[in-house]
């Protein structure tokens, strides 16, 4: 696996530490979804089938794309932009039958999301699971989209935005919880308190400066394919920066290893050796 070199001369491979800590530490791993685990934006990916299903008009698809672009460019401090994006999504979904949205997501998951999963992310998820950690997807996308993706990836839990569904089974246009910015970190702390998880022994992975609160909430923050703002922050804080480049199709199998294990195997023995080396070095530096 080709890679650049770190400043200390070590290879900048995409994998990162996931050895088992002492069980008493009770750490977890929190993954952002878009551009961290998958090489696309989940909300944009599902716009096409929602349009084909008659739930989105053509101009609404453009609104989704525009709102997503503004959110990506807004930065972690732009709470007003986050609120505008939240309200735009809520208004677009007003009146949608919740069961129909879930059905569309389930029907198109293998086509739209499975081929876009980074092999490096799949390997990390498998390694963290093998280490006994809870694997949590944390995404501003709706729970209806994130939960099926989590099941496909073998995540133990998801933290995602929740839309309000009325007595008629349709979205009311209100959002019960919007998982973006500081709200992600707050939800992680609540999750950790409920599960007895030590955030100081936990990992978090994201590509965006909007997730600075999420990354600061754990002991082991990691920047994945970071945008300009997060790259600068990671350099200032000395956080590892990982590069994920290889989307790999995850397909259900009738027998044999799980799709995640197949993807993980594709990352290579060299990467596994690098994981062991990085963990040994990180721990030595922490205890020095």
C-alpha positions in Angstrom: 0.0 0.0 0.0 1.6 3.3 -1.1 1.8 6.1 1.4 3.6 9.3 2.1 5.8 9.6 5.1 5.2 11.3 8.5 7.6 13.9 9.7 9.2 11.3 12.0 9.9 9.1 9.0 7.1 6.6 9.6 4.9 5.6 6.7 1.6 7.6 6.6 -0.6 4.6 6.1 -4.4 4.9 6.4 -4.9 2.5 9.3 -4.6 3.7 12.9 -4.4 2.1 16.3 -7.0 -0.3 17.5 -5.4 -2.7 20.0 -7.4 -3.7 23.0 -6.9 -1.5 26.1 -7.5 -2.9 29.5 -11.1 -4.0 29.7 -11.6 -1.7 32.7 -11.0 1.3 30.5 -14.2 0.8 28.6 -13.4 2.9 25.5 -15.5 3.3 22.4 -14.9 4.5 18.9 -17.0 7.3 17.3 -17.0 7.6 13.5 -18.4 10.5 11.5 -20.0 9.0 8.4 -19.8 11.2 5.3 -16.3 11.4 3.7 -14.9 9.5 6.7 -16.4 6.0 6.3 -18.1 6.5 2.9 -16.7 8.5 0.0 -19.8 10.5 -0.5 -22.5 12.5 1.4 -25.3 10.1 2.5 -28.0 12.7 2.3 -27.0 13.6 -1.3 -26.8 9.9 -2.2 -30.4 9.2 -1.2 -31.7 12.3 -3.0 -32.0 10.5 -6.3 -34.2 7.6 -5.0 -36.3 10.0 -3.0 -36.8 12.1 -6.1 -37.6 9.0 -8.1 -40.1 7.9 -5.4 -41.9 11.2 -5.7 -40.9 12.6 -2.3 -38.4 15.3 -3.7 -39.1 17.7 -6.5 -36.2 18.4 -8.9 -35.5 21.8 -7.4 -35.6 20.2 -3.9 -32.7 18.0 -4.9 -30.8 21.1 -5.8 -31.7 22.6 -2.4 -30.4 19.5 -0.6 -27.1 19.8 -2.6 -26.8 23.5 -1.9 -27.6 23.1 1.8 -25.0 20.4 2.1 -22.4 22.5 0.4 -23.1 25.4 2.7 -22.8 23.2 5.8 -19.5 21.8 4.6 -18.1 25.3 4.0 -19.7 26.9 7.1 -17.1 25.9 9.7 -17.6 24.8 13.3 -18.3 28.2 14.6 -21.1 29.0 12.2 -24.1 27.9 14.3 -26.4 30.1 12.2 -25.6 28.1 9.1 -26.1 24.8 10.9 -29.5 26.1 12.0 -30.4 27.1 8.4 -29.3 23.7 7.1 -31.4 21.9 9.9 -34.5 24.0 9.1 -34.1 23.5 5.4 -34.0 19.7 5.8 -36.9 19.7 8.1 -39.1 21.8 5.8 -38.2 19.6 2.8 -39.3 16.4 4.6 -42.6 17.8 5.9 -45.4 15.4 5.0 -43.2 12.5 3.9 -44.5 9.1 5.1 -41.8 7.8 7.4 -42.3 4.2 6.4 -41.8 5.1 2.7 -38.5 6.9 3.5 -37.3 3.8 5.4 -38.3 1.5 2.6 -36.5 3.6 -0.1 -33.3 3.7 2.0 -33.4 -0.1 2.6 -34.0 -0.8 -1.0 -31.1 1.4 -2.3 -28.5 0.8 0.4 -26.6 -1.8 -1.4 -26.6 0.2 -4.6 -25.7 3.6 -3.3 -23.7 3.2 -0.1 -22.1 -0.3 0.0 -19.8 0.5 -3.0 -18.6 3.8 -1.4 -17.2 2.4 1.9 -13.5 3.1 2.3 -11.6 -0.1 2.6 -9.4 1.6 5.2 -12.5 2.6 7.3 -13.8 -1.0 7.1 -10.5 -2.3 8.4 -10.6 0.2 11.2 -14.1 -0.7 12.2 -13.2 -4.4 12.2 -10.1 -3.8 14.2 -11.9 -1.7 16.8 -14.7 -4.3 17.1 -12.1 -7.0 17.6 -10.6 -4.9 20.4 -14.0 -5.1 22.1 -14.9 -1.4 21.6 -18.4 -0.2 20.9 -18.5 1.2 17.4 -20.8 4.3 17.0 -21.7 6.2 13.9 -22.3 9.9 14.5 -23.9 11.7 11.7 -26.1 14.8 11.0 -28.0 12.6 8.5 -31.4 11.2 9.6 -31.6 8.1 11.7 -33.6 6.5 8.9 -30.5 6.7 6.7 -27.8 6.2 9.3 -29.2 3.2 11.2 -29.3 0.9 8.1 -25.8 2.0 7.2 -24.7 1.2 10.7 -26.2 -2.3 10.5 -24.4 -2.9 7.2 -21.1 -1.8 8.7 -21.5 -3.8 11.9 -21.7 -0.7 14.1 -23.1 -1.3 17.6 -24.9 2.1 17.9 -25.7 5.2 16.0 -26.1 8.9 16.9 -28.1 10.6 14.2 -30.6 13.4 13.6 -34.2 12.5 14.6 -37.2 13.8 12.7 -40.5 14.2 14.5 -43.2 11.8 13.1 -46.8 12.8 13.7 -49.8 10.5 14.6 -50.4 10.0 10.9 -47.0 8.5 10.4 -45.7 11.5 8.4 -42.8 13.9 9.2 -44.1 17.1 10.8 -41.3 19.3 9.6 -39.8 19.5 13.1 -36.5 18.0 14.2 -36.3 16.4 17.7 -32.4 16.3 17.6 -29.9 17.6 15.1 -26.6 15.8 15.3 -24.2 18.5 14.2 -21.5 20.6 15.8 -21.5 20.7 19.6 -24.7 18.5 19.7 -22.6 15.6 18.5 -20.2 15.9 21.5 -23.1 16.4 23.9 -24.8 13.2 22.6 -21.5 11.3 22.9 -21.1 12.4 26.5 -24.6 11.3 27.3 -24.1 7.9 25.5 -20.8 7.4 27.4 -22.5 8.2 30.7 -25.3 5.7 30.0 -23.0 2.9 28.9 -20.2 3.5 31.4 -17.7 4.4 28.6 -14.5 6.2 29.3 -14.3 9.0 26.7 -10.6 9.5 27.7 -9.9 6.0 26.4 -12.1 6.4 23.3 -11.3 7.3 19.6 -13.1 9.7 17.2 -12.6 10.0 13.5 -13.9 12.8 11.3 -13.0 14.7 8.1 -14.6 18.1 8.9 -13.7 21.1 11.1 -17.5 21.2 12.0 -16.7 18.1 14.1 -14.1 19.8 16.3 -16.3 19.4 19.4 -16.7 15.7 18.6 -13.0 15.2 18.3 -12.1 17.1 21.4 -14.6 15.0 23.4 -12.3 11.9 23.3 -8.8 11.0 24.3 -7.7 9.9 20.8 -9.0 12.3 18.1 -8.1 11.4 14.4 -8.5 13.6 11.3 -9.5 11.6 8.2 -9.1 13.2 4.8 -9.4 16.5 6.7 -10.7 19.7 5.1 -8.6 22.8 5.3 -9.8 23.9 8.7 -9.4 20.4 10.3 -6.0 19.9 8.8 -4.8 23.1 10.4 -6.3 22.2 13.7 -4.8 18.7 13.6 -1.4 20.2 12.9 -1.7 22.6 15.8 -2.9 19.9 18.2 -0.6 17.1 17.0 -3.5 14.9 16.0 -2.8 12.0 13.6 -4.1 12.7 10.1 -5.2 9.6 8.1 -5.8 9.3 4.4 -8.6 7.0 3.1 -8.5 6.6 -0.7 -10.0 3.2 -1.6 -13.8 2.7 -1.7 -14.6 -1.0 -1.7 -18.0 -2.6 -2.4 -19.4 -4.4 0.7 -21.7 -7.1 -0.4 -23.7 -9.6 1.7 -22.3 -13.1 1.6 -24.0 -16.4 2.1 -21.0 -17.9 4.0 -17.5 -17.2 4.9 -16.0 -14.0 6.4 -18.1 -10.9 6.9 -17.9 -8.2 4.2 -16.1 -6.0 6.7 -13.4 -8.7 7.3 -13.0 -9.1 3.5 -12.5 -5.3 3.1 -10.2 -5.2 6.1 -8.0 -8.0 4.7 -7.5 -6.0 1.5 -5.7 -3.3 3.5 -2.7 -5.6 3.9 -0.3 -7.1 6.4 1.9 -4.1 6.2 -0.8 -1.9 7.5 -1.5 -4.2 10.4 2.2 -4.0 11.3 2.0 -0.3 11.2 -1.0 -0.3 13.5 1.0 -2.2 16.1 4.0 0.2 15.7 1.9 3.3 16.1 0.1 2.1 19.2 3.3 1.1 20.8 4.8 4.5 20.0 1.7 6.5 21.1 1.5 4.7 24.4 5.2 5.1 25.0 5.0 8.8 24.4 2.0 9.1 26.7 3.8 7.3 29.6 7.2 9.0 29.0 
